[in-house]
Amino acid sequence: MSSKPTCHLIRPENSYEGKQGLSYFTGIAAETVGSIGICM
């Protein structure tokens, strides 16, 4: 990995309710912040 680590703040704009009644929000993904891995 050649890029320098950075921090991105994700604020969900949209949410939706799944089939089991749970709410889902935008999260960390390649589409939102260009992530290739995550460490929690």
N, C-alpha and C positions, 0 to 999 in steps of 0.2 A: 504494500500500500504506500503510495507516494504522496498522498494528500495529507495536509495537516489536520488533526482532529478539530472539530468545531462543535458548537452547541446550537441547536435550533429549538425554538419555542413553537409548539403546535397548539393552536386554538381551534377546536372543532367548529366548523361553520354549519355543518349539516349533521343530522342524526336520523336514524330510522329505527323502527321497531321490528324485531325479527319474529319469526313464526311462533316462538315460545314466549313472546312478550318481553324479551330483553331489549334494552336500548343500546344501539351501536353508534359509535362516533368515529370521525376521522382520526387516524393514529399515525404512527411511525411506519413509513414504507418508502420504497424507492420512488414512488410517484409523488410523495409529499415533501421529502427532504433529500432524496437521492441516497438513502441508506443502503449499505451493502451488508451490514451486520449490526447486532445490538448486544450490549452488555448491560445487564440489570443487577 
